[in-house]
Amino acid sequence: MLTSKQRAYLRGLANSLDTILMVGKGGVSEDILKQADDALTARELIKCKVLETAPHSPRDTSAEVAQGVRAEVVQVIGTKFILYRKNEKDPKIVLPKSKV
């Protein structure tokens, strides 16, 4: 579970990212989940877009994709959403420590 500080940090990193995953009228398919899974393994942080033709809202779609690839939704703004999943073998992003 991400803290608000970690979320803010990831949002900052995501600003410069290009959108690499588009969800359209087909909704969240196996192909979409495979693309998201591969991208998260390679990058840890990805930006996605839900097209107007998609069957569900960006918030619903982001939750569905995140659940399908065991990632966390960092943010949903308009039609875009950001997903994060730590790569245990080869971490690229160091999150700020959470105060416990």
C-alpha positions in Angstrom: 0.0 0.0 0.0 1.4 3.4 -1.0 1.5 6.3 1.3 0.4 9.8 0.2 4.1 10.9 0.1 5.0 7.9 -2.1 2.0 8.6 -4.3 3.1 12.2 -4.7 6.7 11.1 -5.6 5.4 8.7 -8.2 3.0 11.3 -9.7 6.0 13.6 -10.1 8.0 10.9 -11.9 5.0 10.0 -14.1 4.7 13.6 -15.4 7.5 13.1 -18.0 6.2 9.6 -19.1 4.6 9.0 -22.4 1.3 7.1 -22.5 2.1 3.6 -23.5 -1.1 1.7 -22.9 -4.5 2.6 -24.5 -7.7 0.9 -23.5 -10.4 1.2 -26.2 -13.7 -0.3 -27.1 -12.4 -3.8 -26.4 -12.1 -2.9 -22.7 -9.6 -4.7 -20.5 -8.6 -7.8 -22.5 -5.9 -10.4 -22.0 -3.8 -8.4 -24.5 -4.1 -5.2 -22.5 -3.2 -7.1 -19.3 -0.2 -8.7 -20.9 1.1 -5.4 -22.3 0.6 -3.8 -18.8 2.3 -6.6 -17.1 5.3 -6.5 -19.5 5.6 -2.7 -19.2 5.4 -2.8 -15.4 8.1 -5.4 -15.2 10.3 -3.3 -17.4 9.5 0.2 -16.1 7.6 -0.2 -12.8 5.6 3.0 -13.5 3.4 3.4 -16.6 0.9 5.9 -17.9 -2.3 4.6 -19.5 -5.2 6.2 -21.3 -8.8 5.2 -21.6 -10.3 6.1 -25.0 -13.9 7.5 -25.3 -14.9 4.2 -27.0 -14.0 2.2 -23.9 -16.9 0.4 -22.1 -16.0 1.6 -18.6 -14.9 4.8 -16.8 -11.2 5.5 -16.4 -11.5 4.8 -12.7 -13.1 1.4 -13.2 -10.7 0.5 -15.9 -7.7 1.5 -13.9 -8.9 -0.7 -11.0 -9.5 -3.6 -13.3 -6.1 -3.4 -14.9 -4.3 -2.9 -11.6 -6.0 -5.9 -10.1 -5.2 -8.0 -13.2 -1.5 -7.3 -13.0 -1.1 -6.9 -9.2 -0.2 -3.2 -9.4 -1.3 -0.1 -7.6 -3.2 2.8 -9.1 -1.2 5.9 -8.3 -3.6 8.4 -9.8 -6.6 8.8 -12.2 -7.0 12.2 -13.9 -9.5 12.6 -16.7 -9.0 9.8 -19.1 -5.4 8.9 -17.9 -4.2 6.8 -15.1 -0.9 5.8 -13.6 0.0 2.3 -12.4 3.0 1.3 -10.2 4.3 -2.1 -9.4 7.7 -2.7 -7.8 10.1 -5.0 -9.7 11.4 -7.2 -6.8 14.3 -8.6 -8.9 15.5 -5.3 -10.5 14.0 -2.2 -8.8 14.4 1.0 -10.7 12.4 3.4 -8.5 13.4 4.0 -4.9 10.3 5.2 -3.0 10.6 7.6 -0.1 10.4 5.6 3.2 7.0 5.6 5.0 6.9 6.5 8.6 5.6 3.7 10.7 
